[in-house]
Amino acid sequence: MRIACLLIACLAACGGSPAPAPAAPQPPTVAAPAAPPAAAAPVDCADVCTSYGLCYEEHYDKDFRGGGVCVSRCEEMSAAEQREWADKINTASSSQKCASLFD
């Protein structure tokens, strides 16, 4: 016991300080809600029909004359149908697979 008291006295004299107080607990972080997926840009029926027409001319080797009808039919589709149709045409025309649209 005497040794313990001497040790404490020695530490106090040598500048020993008590252990620092534990840091206050931090509140849990709350993650921000995930952003909703970005809405796809609306389909430009005229542009898609132009791509369709170019594929038609490449495949059949003759002029495409259904541009007005193509745009009208595209505009009558729902947004989801337009997106699906446009993706199909854009994929075929950009990968040199226009024939897949007419088979």
C-alpha positions in Angstrom: 0.0 0.0 0.0 2.9 2.3 0.9 4.4 1.7 -2.5 1.1 2.6 -4.3 0.9 5.9 -2.3 4.6 6.7 -3.2 3.9 5.9 -6.9 0.9 8.2 -7.0 2.8 11.0 -5.2 5.7 10.5 -7.7 3.4 10.7 -10.7 1.7 13.8 -9.3 5.1 15.5 -8.7 6.4 14.5 -12.2 3.5 16.1 -14.0 1.5 12.9 -14.6 -2.1 13.7 -15.2 -5.2 11.5 -14.9 -6.4 9.8 -18.0 -8.4 12.0 -20.3 -12.1 11.8 -20.1 -13.6 9.7 -22.8 -15.0 11.6 -25.7 -18.7 12.2 -25.8 -20.4 9.7 -28.0 -21.2 11.0 -31.5 -24.8 10.7 -32.7 -25.1 8.1 -35.5 -24.9 9.5 -38.9 -28.0 9.4 -41.0 -27.5 8.6 -44.7 -29.2 10.8 -47.1 -32.0 9.1 -49.0 -31.0 7.8 -52.4 -31.7 10.1 -55.2 -34.5 8.8 -57.5 -33.2 7.5 -60.8 -33.0 10.2 -63.5 -35.9 10.1 -65.8 -34.9 9.1 -69.4 -35.1 12.0 -71.8 -38.2 12.0 -73.9 -38.0 10.3 -77.2 -37.8 12.6 -80.2 -40.0 10.7 -82.7 -38.7 12.6 -85.7 -35.1 11.6 -84.9 -36.0 8.0 -84.3 -37.9 7.9 -87.5 -35.0 9.4 -89.4 -32.8 6.5 -88.0 -35.5 4.0 -89.0 -35.7 5.5 -92.5 -31.9 5.3 -92.9 -32.0 1.6 -91.9 -35.0 1.0 -94.3 -33.1 2.6 -97.2 -30.0 0.6 -96.4 -31.9 -2.7 -96.1 -34.3 -2.4 -99.0 -32.0 -0.2 -101.2 -34.9 2.2 -102.0 -36.2 5.5 -100.6 -38.2 5.5 -97.3 -41.4 7.4 -97.8 -43.2 6.7 -94.6 -41.7 9.5 -92.4 -44.9 11.2 -91.6 -46.7 8.0 -90.7 -43.7 6.9 -88.6 -43.7 10.0 -86.6 -47.5 9.9 -86.1 -47.4 6.3 -84.9 -44.5 7.0 -82.6 -46.4 10.0 -81.0 -49.4 7.7 -80.4 -47.3 5.3 -78.3 -47.0 5.6 -74.5 -43.7 7.0 -73.2 -42.5 3.5 -72.2 -43.4 2.1 -75.6 -41.6 5.0 -77.3 -38.5 4.4 -75.2 -38.4 0.6 -76.0 -39.0 1.2 -79.7 -36.4 4.0 -79.9 -33.8 1.9 -78.1 -34.4 -1.0 -80.5 -33.9 1.3 -83.6 -30.9 3.1 -82.1 -29.2 -0.1 -81.2 -29.8 -1.6 -84.6 -28.7 1.5 -86.5 -25.6 2.1 -84.4 -24.3 -1.5 -84.6 -24.8 -1.9 -88.3 -27.7 -4.4 -87.7 -30.5 -2.7 -89.5 -31.7 -5.9 -91.0 -32.8 -7.0 -87.5 -35.6 -4.4 -87.7 -37.1 -6.0 -90.8 -36.7 -9.7 -90.3 
